């Protein structure tokens, strides 16, 4: 019986092959997916063989199924810690300034240049630029 695999499914698989870029995992007798090295765990992995071994059983999540090739992308990293979808409620009491709060020029620099900008733009339009 063929399983109807879907993105988000969590499955048990068996590592069947390892390449420098990732590990192939058998999901059933006829279906396999790939865990890219970046999906093995949070943080940097220098050598995937130090993290996964051929024959190892792993719990994986399906994170993508290519619509045309039906290749399945898997992740172990997604299962390490669940993603928190809530917006952080902590707010810093430190006020952020996007400009220097000690300079009180306001819009004066823009006001002093806007006539020249408009003139230049109208000339460009007239010349077909």
C-alpha positions as CSV (number, residue, x, y, z in Angstrom):
1,X,0.0,0.0,0.0
2,X,1.4,3.4,-1.0
3,X,1.2,6.1,1.6
4,X,-0.1,9.5,0.4
5,X,2.7,11.7,1.8
6,X,2.0,15.3,2.7
7,X,4.0,18.3,3.8
8,X,4.1,18.4,7.6
9,X,3.9,14.7,8.2
10,X,6.2,13.3,10.9
11,X,7.5,9.9,10.0
12,X,10.1,7.3,11.1
13,X,12.7,6.5,8.5
14,X,16.0,4.7,8.0
15,X,19.2,6.4,6.7
16,X,20.1,4.5,3.5
17,X,22.9,6.7,2.1
18,X,25.1,9.7,3.0
19,X,26.6,12.3,0.7
20,X,28.4,15.5,1.7
21,X,25.2,17.5,1.0
22,X,22.8,15.3,2.9
23,X,21.4,11.9,3.8
24,X,18.9,9.7,2.0
25,X,16.2,8.2,4.2
26,X,13.9,5.4,3.3
27,X,10.3,6.2,4.3
28,X,8.9,2.9,3.1
29,X,10.0,0.1,0.6
30,X,9.5,2.3,-2.4
31,X,9.9,5.9,-1.2
32,X,12.8,7.8,0.0
33,X,13.6,11.4,0.8
34,X,16.6,13.6,1.4
35,X,17.6,15.4,4.6
36,X,19.8,18.3,3.4
37,X,22.8,18.9,5.7
38,X,21.2,22.2,6.8
39,X,18.1,20.4,8.0
40,X,20.0,17.9,10.3
41,X,20.0,20.2,13.3
42,X,20.2,23.8,14.3
43,X,23.7,25.2,14.0
44,X,26.6,24.3,11.7
45,X,27.5,20.8,10.8
46,X,31.0,20.3,9.3
47,X,30.5,16.6,8.4
48,X,27.1,15.0,8.2
49,X,28.7,11.6,9.0
50,X,29.4,12.9,12.5
51,X,25.6,13.3,12.9
52,X,24.0,10.5,10.9
53,X,25.0,6.9,10.1
54,X,23.8,4.5,7.5
55,X,21.2,2.2,9.0
56,X,20.2,4.7,11.7
57,X,16.5,5.2,12.4
58,X,15.4,8.8,12.4
59,X,12.2,10.8,13.0
60,X,11.8,13.2,10.2
61,X,9.3,15.8,9.0
62,X,8.3,16.3,5.4
63,X,9.1,19.9,4.6
64,X,8.6,19.9,0.8
65,X,7.4,17.6,-2.0
66,X,8.5,18.7,-5.5
67,X,5.4,19.0,-7.6
68,X,7.0,17.7,-10.8
69,X,9.7,15.2,-9.7
70,X,7.9,14.1,-6.5
71,X,11.2,14.3,-4.6
72,X,10.7,14.6,-0.9
73,X,12.7,17.0,1.3
74,X,13.0,16.0,5.0
75,X,14.0,17.7,8.2
76,X,15.2,16.6,11.6
77,X,15.9,20.2,12.6
78,X,12.2,21.1,12.5
79,X,11.5,18.5,15.2
80,X,14.2,19.7,17.6
81,X,12.2,22.5,19.0
82,X,8.8,23.6,17.8
83,X,8.5,27.0,16.1
84,X,6.7,29.6,18.3
85,X,4.2,31.3,16.1
86,X,3.2,33.8,18.7
87,X,4.4,37.4,18.4
88,X,6.9,38.2,21.2
89,X,5.1,40.3,23.8
90,X,8.3,41.7,25.5
91,X,9.0,45.3,24.6
92,X,12.1,47.1,25.4
93,X,11.7,50.3,27.5
94,X,14.6,51.7,25.6
95,X,13.4,54.2,23.0
96,X,14.8,53.7,19.5
97,X,15.7,56.8,17.4
98,X,16.1,56.6,13.7
99,X,17.8,60.0,13.5
100,X,20.0,62.0,15.8
101,X,17.6,63.3,18.5
102,X,20.0,66.2,19.2
103,X,19.6,67.7,15.7
104,X,16.4,69.6,15.2
105,X,16.4,70.3,11.5
106,X,13.0,68.6,10.8
107,X,12.1,68.8,7.1
108,X,14.3,71.8,6.4
109,X,16.9,69.9,4.3
110,X,14.2,68.5,2.1
111,X,12.3,71.8,1.8
112,X,15.5,73.6,0.7
113,X,16.1,71.1,-2.1
114,X,12.7,70.1,-3.4
115,X,12.3,72.8,-5.9
116,X,15.5,71.7,-7.6
117,X,14.5,68.1,-7.6
118,X,11.1,68.9,-9.2
119,X,12.7,71.1,-11.8
120,X,15.3,68.4,-12.6
121,X,12.5,65.7,-12.9
122,X,10.4,67.9,-15.2
123,X,13.4,68.6,-17.4
124,X,14.1,64.8,-17.6
125,X,10.5,64.1,-18.6
126,X,10.6,66.9,-21.3
127,X,13.8,65.3,-22.7
128,X,12.3,61.8,-22.7
129,X,14.6,60.4,-20.2
